[in-house]
Amino acid sequence: MNLQARIQAFTLLGEYLKADIYQQAGEELNLAKVHNPWFTKENIDKSLSAWHEQLKVDMLTAWLNPYKIKEVKNPKKVLIIMAGNIPLVGFHDFLTVLILGHKVIVKMSSTDNLLLKVLIEKLISIASEFKESIAYIDDVKNRKFDAVIATGSDNSAQYFEYYFKGAKKIIRKNRRSVAVLDGSESNMELKGLADDVFAYFGLGCRNVSKLFLPKGYDLNKLFEAFFPYSHVVEHKKYGNNYDYNKAIFLMGSNKLVENGFLLMKEDKSLLSPVAMLYYEYYDDVETVEQFIEKNAEQLQCVVSKKDIPFGNTQQPNLWDYADGVDTVDFLRDL
């Protein structure tokens, strides 16, 4: 297959995600919900809908055209070690390897090992040539590959760096996202911020986990905007995290602000637990900008009026690369 044929195949896959996936693979999607309770139907639908929007000819072409892609004469084997925090979080890497003409070896997360198989089976039914370019593995030991893309926690990243020290690689660690408010945000922007905080229960690295607020900011404005997400506490795992973190922090005599479904704590850290949002007041926005610049390697997204727009963190385009590492450039250099 040439590049245009591969683009066409993924375009047809995108159409399938919108039109027929529940009719043809409803049982597998339901199993994914049972296997991982965080993968609610709402969250699976959100991911499928996002990929439906990206897997279109104009989007794929706009993404790849600037690179002036040439056909690969000797396809490389690329090992992808996937995370499983939100549905299909590793699909972008999978797509990039295949659409450039390389071969992919997939090590799926134990918490997300059903959804991608559904998409792969459909992709192969659309273009059988892909069958020889896709392999699954459970254990990376003694497996031959030319490059690796691995995503995980800070601890697993250290292991990956050591284990793959001689390989061409992209190793992704924990990152978090922040939002900087100036107090003039519209109701629409604050509702967008709610999406940035609560989408996928806040489990993604693109979810906002920390707010920078102008001194004196009224938190009630946030709680009003966040209220449409009050149902999240009815989800058993989220509700358990809410209760647990509330108890732990109150036992430590920490000052918390809460509204029944979200805990808010004034804290300088970036990494807030599930069901909790950290915030910090500022006098001068320049100090916030300096903090962001200093901690750039820990940040995935910065939401503000002049950075990523409110409500867009979990709607990345194909060219919005994780950790700012251009995966296409990496693969072209193999």
QUIKA-V570020 format. One line per field, one symbol per residue. ss: DSSP state (2 for helix, 1 for strand, 0 for the rest). phi: phi as a letter, one per 20 degrees, with the letter a starting at -180 (. if undefined). psi: psi as a letter, one per 30 degrees, with the letter a starting at -180 (. if undefined). A space follows every 10 residues. Layout:
ss = ???
phi = ???
psi = ???
This chain:
ss = 0022222222 2222222220 2222222222 2222200000 2222222222 2222002222 2222200000 0000001111 1000000000 2222222220 0011111000 0000222222 2222220222 2221110000 0000001111 1002222222 2220000111 1100011111 0000002222 2222222222 2200000111 1111000022 2222222222 2222022222 2222222222 2000001100 0011110000 0000011111 1100222222 2222022211 1110000100 0000000000 0222002222 2200
phi = .egfffffff fffffffeec fffecgffff fffffcgfef ggffffffff fgfeecgfff fffegfelfd ffecgeeded eeebfcglfe fffggffffe nedddddfff ebddffffff gfgfffbfff gfdccdbdce fmdebdaccc caffffffff gffdfedfbc dddfcccccd ddndffffff fffgffedgl mmeefeffdb ddcfgnfeff fffffeggef fgfffgffff ffffffffff feleecdbcn bbeccfbefe eefgmccebb ececffffff ffffdgfede ccdafddffg ndfecfefee fgmmefffgg ffef
psi = kleeeeeeef eeeeeefeef eeefgeeeee eeeeejffil eeeeeeeeee eeeeileeee eeefeffhkk kkeiklkjkj jklgelkhfg eeeeeeeeff gakkjkjlkf figeeeeeee eeeefejfff efgklklfkf kgkklflkjk kaleeeeeee eeehfglklk kkakllklkj kgfgkleeee eeeeeeefkh ggflffkkfk kkkkkgkjff eeeeefefgf ffffkeeeee eeeeeeeeee fghkkkklgf fkkkkjkflf iklkgkkllk klekfeeeee eeeegeffke kjkaffbklk gfeghklfgi kkggjjeeee efg.
